[in-house]
Amino acid sequence: MVMKLYAVSDGPPSLSVRQALAKLKLPFELVNVDFGKGEHMTTEYALLNPQKEIPVLDDDGFHLSESNAILQYICDKYTPGNELYPQEAKTRAIVNHRLCFNLSTYYANISAYTMAPIFFDYQRTELGLKKVHMALDVFETYLQRLGTKYAAADHLTIADFQLINSTMTLEAIDFDFSKYTKIYKWYNDFKTQYPELWKISEDAMKEIQYFAANPPDLSHLNHPIHPIRKINK
């Protein structure tokens, strides 16, 4: 049975898994989860993922959430030894570190500034901006110290997908990060060297730009965590 990926079209974690599946040439069925309609908050979706987060992989009845875990799983199960997720201990540790860094700090700080104010009742603040620059500064330092072409090695790994898509949200809101020269080069090199993979990110970026210019009405969601923006009708 072909794998199913329950994903959103503009969410960085979903994009990263799609890119890995594409790079590994693994067949899968893409199941669009309509965030605006709250399809991720239904009791049916909770059977796939009690966290009600996106994406979720369904591999013949094996349901796995958390995009980092999905990336690691598909590499280990279907292409063990592939350089996207190297088996050599130190290199794999760096890949794992970059995945954790993205989840805990890079995407966490950036998305709070880029994505959250587009969809929910959050404001872009000086503190939020400071956290973005802190995340960028740390990633710049990692790239400088490691001295490799990509985020964790001299070749593309699954860590690059997550970090690329976090960075993409900065471009989506016209945030200038060019002073972080290592990040800027790494990001733009990915675009030119992997245009078919970048296309996945680029299409999502256009959606984010549209929503930034036309904030969606999510007042019907009654979201349990995020404050809903009040819409004047």
C-alpha positions in Angstrom: 0.0 0.0 0.0 1.4 3.4 -0.9 2.2 5.8 1.9 -0.2 8.7 2.6 1.0 12.0 3.8 -1.6 14.2 5.5 -0.2 17.7 4.9 -0.9 21.4 4.5 0.2 23.2 1.3 2.0 26.0 3.0 3.3 24.6 6.3 7.1 24.2 6.5 7.1 20.8 8.3 4.8 19.4 5.6 7.0 20.9 2.8 10.1 19.3 4.3 8.6 15.8 4.3 7.3 16.3 0.7 10.8 17.3 -0.4 12.4 14.3 1.2 9.9 11.9 -0.4 10.5 13.6 -3.7 14.3 13.4 -3.4 14.2 9.7 -2.4 11.7 9.1 -5.2 9.3 7.4 -2.9 5.7 7.1 -4.1 3.1 8.5 -1.8 -0.4 9.9 -1.8 -0.7 13.5 -0.7 -3.8 14.2 1.3 -4.5 17.9 1.8 -5.6 18.9 5.2 -7.6 22.1 5.0 -6.3 24.1 8.0 -8.8 26.9 7.3 -11.7 24.5 7.7 -10.2 23.1 10.8 -9.9 19.5 9.4 -6.9 19.0 11.7 -9.1 19.6 14.8 -11.7 16.9 14.1 -12.1 13.7 16.1 -11.3 11.7 13.0 -7.9 13.5 12.6 -7.2 13.0 16.2 -7.2 9.2 15.6 -4.2 9.8 13.3 -2.5 12.3 15.6 -3.9 13.1 19.1 -1.8 16.3 19.0 -3.9 17.4 16.0 -0.8 18.7 14.4 0.3 18.5 10.7 1.8 16.5 9.0 1.0 12.8 9.6 2.4 9.9 7.7 0.2 6.8 7.2 2.5 3.9 6.2 0.1 1.0 5.7 -1.7 1.7 9.0 1.5 2.9 10.9 0.7 6.5 11.8 3.6 8.8 12.6 3.5 12.5 13.4 6.3 15.0 14.1 8.0 15.9 10.8 11.5 15.2 12.2 10.5 11.7 13.1 8.8 11.2 9.7 12.0 12.3 7.9 14.1 9.9 9.9 11.7 7.0 9.5 11.3 7.2 5.8 15.1 7.3 5.3 15.8 4.5 7.7 13.0 2.2 6.4 13.2 2.8 2.7 16.7 4.0 1.9 19.0 3.0 4.7 22.5 4.4 4.2 21.3 7.2 1.9 23.3 10.4 2.4 20.1 12.3 3.2 20.4 10.7 6.6 23.9 9.4 7.0 24.6 6.4 9.3 28.1 7.5 10.4 27.7 8.4 14.0 29.1 11.9 14.1 27.5 13.1 10.9 24.2 11.7 11.9 24.5 13.4 15.3 25.0 16.7 13.5 21.9 16.1 11.4 19.9 15.2 14.5 21.2 18.3 16.2 20.2 20.6 13.3 16.7 19.0 13.3 16.4 19.6 17.1 17.8 23.1 16.7 15.2 23.9 14.0 12.4 22.6 16.1 13.4 24.2 19.4 14.9 27.5 18.3 15.1 28.3 14.6 11.6 27.5 13.4 10.1 28.2 16.8 11.4 31.8 16.9 11.0 32.5 13.2 7.5 31.2 12.7 6.3 33.1 15.8 7.3 36.3 14.0 6.5 35.3 10.4 3.6 32.9 10.4 1.7 33.4 13.6 0.7 37.0 13.0 -0.7 36.1 9.5 -3.1 33.5 10.8 -3.8 34.5 14.4 -4.1 37.5 16.7 -0.4 38.0 17.3 1.7 41.1 16.7 5.3 41.4 15.4 7.2 42.8 18.4 10.7 44.0 19.1 11.2 41.0 21.3 10.0 38.7 18.5 12.4 40.4 16.2 15.2 40.0 18.7 14.5 36.2 18.9 14.6 36.0 15.1 18.0 37.6 14.9 19.2 35.4 17.8 18.2 32.3 15.8 19.8 33.5 12.7 23.0 34.4 14.5 23.3 31.0 16.0 22.6 29.2 12.7 25.2 31.5 11.0 27.7 30.4 13.6 26.9 26.7 13.1 27.5 27.1 9.4 30.7 29.0 9.9 32.1 26.6 12.4 31.2 23.4 10.6 32.5 24.8 7.3 30.4 22.5 5.1 28.4 23.3 2.0 25.1 22.4 3.7 23.6 22.6 7.1 25.1 19.4 8.5 27.5 18.0 5.8 29.0 18.7 2.5 25.9 17.2 0.9 22.2 17.7 1.3 20.5 16.1 4.3 17.1 16.1 5.8 18.1 18.8 8.1 18.4 21.2 5.2 14.8 20.7 4.3 13.6 21.8 7.7 15.9 24.8 7.9 15.3 25.9 4.3 11.5 26.0 4.8 11.9 27.9 8.1 14.0 30.4 6.3 11.6 30.6 3.4 9.0 32.2 5.7 11.4 35.1 6.2 11.5 35.6 2.5 7.7 35.4 2.3 7.4 38.5 4.5 10.3 40.3 2.7 12.6 40.0 5.8 16.1 40.9 4.8 18.6 38.4 6.2 21.4 39.0 3.7 23.8 40.2 6.4 23.9 36.6 7.5 26.1 35.7 4.6 26.5 32.0 5.2 22.8 31.5 5.6 22.0 33.7 2.6 24.4 31.7 0.3 23.3 28.3 1.6 19.6 29.3 1.1 20.1 30.6 -2.4 22.4 27.8 -3.5 19.6 25.4 -2.6 17.3 27.2 -4.9 19.7 27.0 -7.9 21.0 23.5 -7.2 17.7 21.8 -6.4 15.1 23.7 -8.4 12.6 20.9 -8.4 12.7 20.7 -4.6 12.7 24.5 -4.3 9.5 24.6 -6.4 7.7 22.9 -3.5 8.9 25.7 -1.1 8.3 28.4 -3.7 4.6 27.5 -4.3 4.1 27.5 -0.5 5.8 30.9 -0.2 3.4 32.4 -2.7 0.5 31.1 -0.6 1.9 32.7 2.5 2.4 36.0 0.7 -1.2 35.9 -0.4 -2.4 35.2 3.1 -0.2 38.0 4.4 -1.9 40.4 2.1 -5.3 38.9 2.7 -5.5 37.7 6.3 -7.8 34.7 6.5 -10.9 34.7 8.6 -10.4 31.8 11.1 -12.9 33.0 13.6 -14.9 29.7 13.2 -12.0 27.6 14.4 -12.3 28.2 18.1 -8.7 27.2 18.4 -7.7 25.9 21.8 -4.3 27.5 21.9 -4.0 30.4 19.4 -5.9 33.6 19.9 -8.3 34.2 17.0 -8.1 37.5 15.2 -11.4 39.5 15.5 -12.8 40.1 12.0 -15.1 43.1 11.4 -18.0 41.9 9.2 
